Amino acid sequence: MSECWRLYADAGNSAVKWAARGGDRWIAQGRRDLDALDTDVLRSELVAAGLNPDECAHAALVSSRPSLADRVMHWLADATGAGVRLLGRDLTSGIVVDYHDPTEIGQDRLAAAEGALAL
């Protein structure tokens, strides 16, 4: 694929799920255990999917474990050379949360609500 593409990732309790989007379609996806975040492996997976890691326009991360966010962000950035934005810190949602304690709503659920709204 010769055009720029974007990488989206969700860091959960035990793994990072990622997907690449080019234009208006999802073009690749994968999953890595948190104890196996190897930059070379991610680059190889992207290349196997027909993507040039150096053509990643940007990356975004949502994490239900804020303590791991920096580690995962470095992994994504090292694999692609792209800047990585974190939902809740670098990216904000336009969804108004009418919950008794909005801080209890995980960023992963907020991201899912954003996606559902977009659909």
PyMOL commands that set and color helices and strands:
alter all, ss='L'
color gray80, all
select helices_A, chain A and resi 34-36+39-48+53-55+66-80+102-104+107-118
alter helices_A, ss='H'
color red, helices_A
select strands_A, chain A and resi 5-11+15-22+25-33+56-63+84-86
alter strands_A, ss='S'
color yellow, strands_A
deselect
rebuild
show_as cartoon
